[in-house]
Amino acid sequence: MAASLQHWRKHSGLTQVDAAALLGVSQPYLSLLERGSRPLTKALRSRMNAVRKPTHQDSTADHFRRQMSALGYPLFAHVSPARAKPSPEAFLLSVLSQSDVDSRVVEGLPWLVQQYAGEMELPWLVRQAKLQSLQNRMGFLFQAAGVETSELMAAAHELERARLLEESTLCWDTMPAATREWVRANRSPLAKHWNVVTTLQPQDSHHAG
C-alpha cells in the first residue's frame, strides 16, 4: 500500500508537500505513510482517488460524472458509477480546482453540499480552498446550497474573511468574452458578492432532487 501511495504521488506529478496538502496531512506524516510506518486510511484512499489524473480512456468529464453517480446524484443515475465512491469533500475540491468542467457537473455541486454537508470535513476543505485560492468558488457554493447548519455557516464565514477581490468563473475559465460580459451583468447578487461569474442561481440547487 505504501508503494501505491508513492506511485500515485509521482504519477500525479506531486511533490510530498503538495500531496500532503491535498490529503490533509503533514509532509512528515506523508513520508511515514510512504514508508509504510503508518496505515493508509479509507479517507486518505478516497482523497487519492478523487484527485488522481484521469487516463485517456477516462476523460475528466467522464471521471467526474461517474464519481457523482457513485455519490448518488439523481441526474446522473444513468451513468455507470465509479467503482470507488469518493469522499465528497475531496471530490468537491477536485472539481473546483479545475479551470473548465462540464456544466452538468458544476450544476450538481450545490446538491452535493446539501446531501453531504454533515459528513464533509469542512475545516480541511476551507484550509485547502484558501491554499489554492478557491475561497470565492467554494464560499459561493456553500451559500448557494441553502444549508444553514452552524458548521457550514461557520465555514462560509471563514471563507468570507478570505474572500478574493479577483474575479473568477465557476469552472468555466474559457468563457468567451461576450458571454462573460452578459453573465457578469445577469448573475445573482450572491455570485456578484463572491466575485464569481456564473449563471448558477441559488434556487437551482433545489431542482436536482
ABEGO torsion letter per residue (X at the ends): XAAAAAAAAAAAGBBAAAAAAAAGBBAAAAAAAAAGABBBBAAAAAAAAAABBBBAABBAAAAAAAAAAAAGBAAAAABBBBABBBBAAAAAAAAAABABBBAAAAAAAAAAAAAAAAABBAAAAAAAAAAAGAAAAAAAAAAAAGBABAAAAAAAAAAAAABBABBBBBGBAABBAAAAAAAAAABBAAAAAAGBBBABBAAAAAAAX
